């Protein structure tokens, strides 16, 4: 299936796939250095087609098939890309499904346009990870490297290390969501594996405690890791959508 592209007001070329169907639509927001060809994104597209549900997946700038260099990007850029994709490509209420970093970006989007959001599913959501996971774990030597521009971190998902830039850390401090009230006036489902070593369950528990929602639930899956892509985990994502949709109301 060929990707399409649109250009944001900042000039970034964003690649996307849009599946037509009824609303509320579903938008998948991927993780750090991942793309819209991942297992969860494609599973949700198949689910949307089978259920005649509008569905959007896209690549942030510097990711996948979108324009830009990953090393030049930061949380704010990818949040802007998500806002632009939703504003340009969707209409009416949407349910956000955010994986890892996409969970943080989903929270930023929901905080900005709550009237467009009918529900939110966080899969190993990683709010504020640049500060609370990366910066907090850096040694003094790593912080000195970062001050000079960037630091390399080992990756469990690629042969090459992650290159973390000074801008990623510093810009992320302007996007934190766990330091001030976080109002989510719609159903929220948090899905989390107990064997996730990248985003441990403590993060999900902190978000559960911090966010304010009329209908917020956390499901812990014993033995699931950060990928959260086994058949059972994927089925749980679909079940969470089926749970939220009747509460989200018809397309506006």
Secondary structure, DSSP 8 states (H G I E B T S, - for coil): ---EEEE-TTS-EEEEEEE--EEEEEEEE--TT--TTSHHHHHHHHHHHHTTEEEEEE--TTSTTSSS-GGG--HHHHHHHHHHHHHHH--S-EEEEEETHHHHHHHHHHHH-GGGEEEEEEES--TTHIIIIIIHH--HHHHHHHHTTEEEE--SSSSS-EEEEHHHHHHHTTS-SSSS-EE--SEEEEEEETT-SSS-HHHHHHHHHHEE-SSEEEEEETT--TT--SHHHHHHHHHHHHHHHHHH-S--
